[in-house]
Each structure stands twice: as structure tokens, then as C-alpha cells.
Amino acid sequence: MRAAQVTRLDGPSAIEINDVPEPGPEGPFGPQVLVDVHAVGTSFPDLLLSKGEYQMKPEPPFTLGVDFAGVVRSAPDGTGFAPGDRVACCLAYGGAAETVGLGPDSVFPLPDNLSFEQGAAIPMNYLTAQFALKERGQLQAGETVLVHGAAGGVGTATIQVAKGYGATVIAVVSTDEKAAIAKAAGADETVLVDGFLAATKELTGGRGVDVVLDVVGGDLFTDSLRALAPQGRLLVVGFAGGAIPEVKVNRLLLNNVDVRGVGWGAYAMVRPGYMAAQWRELEPMMADGTIAPPLGAVYDLADMGRALQEMEDRKTLGKTVLRVR
């Protein structure tokens, strides 16, 4: 079967489509669900893995692919899954192949109103957003959330999950084109990154926001702290801008604000049943259309290197998905 693999840690241009053995019903950790993959989502961890820069460092050759969706070929008894079920799945890596074997904790029922391409756009981004907003941010209905990188995959997911929880969302974007994507995802307001602090203060009557979700880091960080209302929470999800900022902790006591790390994978993947519980929390939002992942480019599996290069060049809008079947 085909698989998108890293054979050397030279980034997107070195990704190869190789012929690898199909998995069987018995995996390295026991019986597993076999899924015939229809679509694979691309993600920032894929990009970092291709360069050996992710916190997890598998030895090449290994298969990329964090998010994917498809149809169950077989499943162990007692898992709740059966052949023919439509599912979305999430792994640390290994999903960018024609057939994948994985534990049932990483397999989720895909509602009929969502396509396989949309299903491949949901797991990591939306489970990260749910974990960030609810578990780490303790978001309450009626609060206001500021989202950096709002036109990207995590950004649009955060907009929709925050709306599902009854929050008002201000999206920070770099261009008018990205503002349109954030608006289409459900943002109440959009502001350009240049001058976002003043614009946010104006939109909130000078009060600031209750939660900032930051996937960018870098020079925006201090103004993000300044954008918080009293007892606000700044959620650190990533550093897509490259630079890891530092915090002068006196800023935290001046306004009783928090900086909270958001490491969804490290938390969720070692707690059996946690991701399934998150998925159940999101299912009503999928059913009523609040969660409707905005897809960007849709390519063939063979174009994974191209998709990740576009991500590195910050040209990605929404979630890029690769078709496998």
C-alpha cells in the first residue's frame, strides 16, 4: 500500500510515497481497528516531524499523518466499531497511508453530515481547541475570546468551538482574505494583526478579552497579555511565528492574569478514553453545523510534501487535505 514517508529529516521536499506492508488486525500493542483511509489532513506536527524538530522523534523511515478519516475494515469485539463504519482518527503519526491500524481510543464516529475530507480536518485541531478552551481556559458562555492565526486550522477550529460554547470571538488575521475565512468560520469580529491591541480594546469598550488563544508567539505576546481583561487567560498553543517569547511575570500580577500552556497531545494521549469524551462533547456542535471545518486546498496523497511546504511558507488557508481514495 502507499504511504507518505519521511526517510531523511530534510523537510517537506524529502517526503516520499513508498510501498509499505499493510497492517493486520494485531498491532504492536494488541488487537487494533483497521481503517481504510479516504482522506488525510496535514498539520503543523507533520511539518516539524519532517525536519526532526518535533518533541517526538521517530527514527526514519516513518509514515506521517496525524488526522485521517475513512471506513472501518475490521475492529476487535467490544470496541463499539464495526466494518463499514465511517470514522475520523488521530495518531501522533502514521495516518498518511492507504490502510492504518490503531487503538480504538484514537477512533471516533464520523457523523453522516460531514465528508471524509471534513472528517480528516477535525481531530487534532478541534480536540486541541476543545482542550484549550474548556480544560485549560475554563471558558464560560458570554466570555470573549481573541484568536491569533485565526484563518489557519487551529484558528478556525477555535472560532467554531468557542462559538459552540457561547463565547464572542475576535479573530486576528494578517490580510483581508484571511479575515473573510475567519468570518466564514463564525468569528464575530476580525482585526488585523498590526494594531490588534488597540482594535481589541475598542471592540471591548476598553475592558479587554477573557481568553487569548495564541498559536503564533513571537512579538505579539506582550500585546496579547495587555489585551486581557482582569483574570484573563492567555493560552499558549504554539509558536508558528518561530520565536518563543518570554514573560515578565510582573505583568501577570498587575491585572491578575494567567499564562497557561496547552499541550493537548501530551495530556490526551496518555489518558485512555479522554479523546473519546472530548469527541462526545463536540458531537452536538457537529450535528448542528457549528463545527464545519473550512477546507483549504485538497491534493492527492502524493502531494504531501507540497502541502507541508505551503504550510511552512504560511500560504495555507484553512485545512489542507490529501485524498487517498
C-alpha positions in Angstrom: 0.0 0.0 0.0 1.0 3.6 -0.5 2.3 5.7 2.5 3.8 9.2 2.7 7.1 8.7 4.5 10.0 10.6 6.0 13.2 8.7 5.0 15.6 11.6 5.9 15.0 14.6 8.1 15.3 17.2 5.3 11.8 18.7 5.4 8.9 18.7 3.0 10.9 18.3 -0.2 12.3 14.9 1.0 8.9 13.3 1.7 8.5 10.1 -0.4 5.5 8.0 -1.3 6.6 4.4 -0.7 5.1 1.0 -0.9 4.9 -0.5 2.6 3.2 -3.6 4.1 -0.5 -3.4 5.1 -1.2 -3.6 8.8 -3.0 -6.6 10.2 -5.7 -6.9 13.0 -2.9 -7.5 15.6 -0.8 -4.4 16.2 2.3 -3.9 18.4 0.0 -3.2 21.4 -2.6 -5.9 20.8 -5.8 -6.1 18.7 -6.4 -2.9 16.7 -9.0 -1.3 14.5 -8.2 -1.4 10.8 -9.3 1.7 8.8 -9.2 2.1 5.0 -8.2 5.7 4.7 -10.1 8.1 2.4 -8.6 11.4 3.4 -5.6 12.7 5.4 -5.3 16.1 7.0 -2.0 18.0 7.1 -0.8 19.5 10.3 2.0 21.5 11.9 3.4 18.4 13.7 3.8 16.8 10.2 5.9 19.7 9.2 8.1 19.5 12.3 8.4 15.7 12.1 9.6 16.0 8.5 12.5 18.1 9.8 13.2 16.3 13.1 12.1 19.3 15.1 9.1 17.8 16.9 9.2 16.8 20.5 8.6 13.2 19.4 11.5 12.0 17.2 10.7 8.7 15.5 13.6 7.0 13.6 13.2 7.3 9.8 11.7 5.8 7.8 8.3 6.5 9.3 4.9 7.5 8.0 3.4 10.9 8.5 -0.2 11.7 9.1 -1.9 12.9 12.4 -5.5 13.3 11.2 -7.4 11.0 8.8 -10.8 9.7 8.0 -12.1 6.6 6.4 -14.1 3.4 6.7 -13.5 0.6 9.3 -12.3 -2.6 7.7 -12.3 -4.6 10.9 -12.5 -4.0 14.6 -12.0 -6.0 17.8 -15.1 -7.1 19.7 -16.2 -4.6 22.4 -14.8 -1.5 20.7 -18.1 -0.2 19.5 -16.9 -0.2 15.9 -17.9 -2.5 13.1 -16.9 -3.0 9.4 -18.3 -0.2 7.2 -18.5 2.5 10.0 -17.4 5.9 8.9 -14.7 7.2 11.3 -12.3 10.0 11.9 -9.0 9.2 13.6 -6.0 10.8 15.3 -2.4 9.5 15.8 0.9 11.0 16.8 2.0 10.0 13.3 1.3 7.1 10.9 -2.0 8.0 9.3 -0.9 9.0 5.8 -1.3 5.6 4.3 -4.0 3.6 2.4 -4.8 1.4 5.5 -4.0 2.2 9.1 -4.2 0.1 12.2 -4.7 1.8 15.6 -6.2 1.5 19.0 -9.9 2.2 19.5 -9.2 5.2 21.8 -8.0 7.1 18.7 -11.0 6.3 16.5 -14.2 8.4 16.6 -17.6 8.1 14.8 -17.9 10.5 11.9 -21.4 12.0 11.5 -23.1 11.4 8.2 -23.4 15.2 7.6 -19.6 15.5 7.3 -17.5 14.3 4.4 -14.3 12.3 4.7 -12.3 15.4 3.8 -14.0 17.4 6.6 -13.5 14.4 8.9 -9.8 14.5 8.2 -9.8 18.2 9.2 -11.3 17.7 12.6 -9.5 15.6 15.1 -6.3 17.3 16.2 -7.4 20.9 15.6 -10.8 20.6 17.2 -9.8 18.4 20.1 -6.9 20.8 20.7 -9.4 23.7 20.6 -11.8 22.0 23.0 -8.9 21.1 25.4 -7.6 24.6 25.2 -10.8 26.5 25.8 -12.6 24.2 28.3 -9.9 22.3 30.1 -7.2 24.9 30.2 -9.1 28.1 29.6 -12.2 27.3 31.7 -14.2 29.3 29.1 -17.7 30.3 30.2 -20.7 31.3 28.0 -20.8 35.0 27.5 -17.0 35.5 27.6 -14.9 36.9 24.8 -12.1 35.0 23.1 -9.3 36.5 21.0 -7.8 34.1 18.4 -4.4 34.6 16.8 -3.7 32.8 13.5 -7.5 32.8 13.1 -7.5 31.7 9.4 -5.4 28.6 10.0 -6.6 25.1 11.0 -6.3 25.5 14.8 -7.6 29.1 14.5 -10.8 28.3 12.6 -11.4 25.3 14.9 -11.1 27.5 18.0 -13.5 30.0 16.5 -16.1 27.4 16.0 -15.7 25.6 19.3 -15.7 28.9 21.2 -19.0 29.8 19.4 -20.3 26.4 20.3 -19.6 27.2 24.0 -21.5 30.6 23.7 -18.5 32.9 23.5 -17.9 36.1 21.4 -14.9 35.7 19.1 -12.5 38.3 17.8 -10.2 36.9 15.1 -6.7 38.3 14.5 -5.6 38.0 10.9 -2.9 39.3 8.6 -4.9 40.0 5.4 -8.4 40.8 4.3 -8.5 37.4 2.6 -7.8 35.7 5.9 -10.4 37.9 7.6 -13.0 36.6 5.2 -12.1 33.0 6.1 -12.3 33.8 9.8 -15.7 35.4 9.3 -16.9 32.5 7.4 -15.8 30.2 10.2 -18.0 32.2 12.6 -15.9 35.0 14.1 -18.0 37.9 15.4 -15.2 40.4 14.6 -11.9 40.5 12.8 -8.9 42.7 13.4 -5.6 43.0 11.5 -2.5 41.9 13.4 -1.0 45.3 13.0 -2.7 47.3 15.7 -4.7 44.4 17.1 -4.4 45.6 20.7 -5.9 49.0 20.1 -8.6 47.4 17.9 -9.4 44.8 20.6 -9.6 47.4 23.3 -12.0 49.4 21.2 -14.2 46.4 20.4 -14.4 45.5 24.1 -15.0 49.1 25.4 -11.6 49.1 27.0 -12.1 46.0 29.1 -10.1 43.5 27.1 -10.9 39.8 26.4 -11.3 36.9 28.8 -9.2 34.4 26.8 -6.5 34.8 24.2 -5.5 31.7 22.2 -2.0 32.1 20.7 -0.6 29.7 18.1 1.9 32.4 16.9 4.0 33.6 19.8 6.9 35.9 18.9 6.4 39.7 19.1 2.7 39.5 19.6 2.9 38.0 23.1 3.3 41.2 25.2 0.3 42.9 23.5 -1.7 39.7 23.9 -1.1 40.0 27.7 -2.2 43.6 27.5 -5.3 42.6 25.7 -6.6 40.5 28.6 -9.3 41.7 30.9 -8.8 41.2 34.7 -8.5 37.5 35.5 -8.0 36.8 31.8 -6.2 33.7 30.5 -3.6 33.6 27.7 -3.4 30.1 26.2 0.0 29.2 24.7 -0.7 26.6 21.9 2.3 27.0 19.6 4.9 29.2 18.0 4.1 29.3 14.3 5.9 32.7 14.2 9.1 31.0 15.1 10.2 32.9 18.2 9.4 31.7 21.7 8.5 34.7 23.8 9.5 35.4 27.4 7.1 36.7 30.1 7.9 39.3 32.6 5.9 38.0 35.5 5.1 41.4 37.0 2.6 41.7 34.1 0.7 38.8 35.5 0.2 40.4 38.9 -0.7 43.8 37.7 -4.0 42.6 36.3 -4.4 39.2 37.8 -3.9 37.3 34.6 -2.6 33.9 33.7 -0.4 32.3 31.1 -1.4 28.7 30.6 0.4 26.1 28.5 -1.8 23.9 26.1 -0.2 20.6 25.4 -3.1 18.6 24.2 -1.3 15.6 22.8 0.9 15.1 25.9 -2.3 15.2 28.1 -4.8 13.4 26.0 -2.8 10.5 24.5 -1.8 9.1 27.9 -5.4 9.1 29.3 -7.5 6.3 28.0 -10.9 7.4 27.0 -10.1 11.2 27.2 -10.2 11.9 23.5 -13.5 9.9 23.1 -15.0 12.0 25.8 -13.8 15.2 24.0 -15.4 13.9 20.8 -18.7 13.3 22.5 -18.6 16.9 23.8 -18.1 18.2 20.3 -20.7 15.9 18.6 -23.7 18.3 19.2 -21.7 21.1 17.6 -21.0 18.8 14.5 -24.7 17.9 14.4 -26.0 21.5 14.4 -23.4 22.8 11.9 -21.4 24.9 14.4 -18.4 22.7 13.5 -17.9 22.8 9.8 -14.2 22.7 9.0 -13.2 25.2 6.3 -11.1 23.2 3.9 -8.3 24.8 2.0 -6.5 23.0 -0.8 -7.4 19.4 -1.5 -4.5 17.4 -3.0 -3.6 13.8 -3.7 -1.5 11.9 -1.1 1.5 12.2 -3.4 1.4 16.0 -2.8 2.0 15.9 0.9 5.4 17.5 0.5 3.9 20.3 -1.5 1.2 20.8 1.2 3.7 21.0 4.0 5.9 23.4 2.1 2.9 25.7 1.7 2.3 25.5 5.4 5.9 26.4 6.1 5.6 29.3 3.7 2.4 30.4 5.6 0.3 30.2 2.5 -2.2 27.7 3.9 -5.7 28.8 4.4 -8.0 26.5 6.4 -7.0 22.9 6.5 -5.2 21.3 3.6 -6.4 17.7 3.0 -5.0 14.9 0.9 -7.3 12.4 -0.8 -6.2 8.8 -0.6 -9.3 7.1 -2.1 
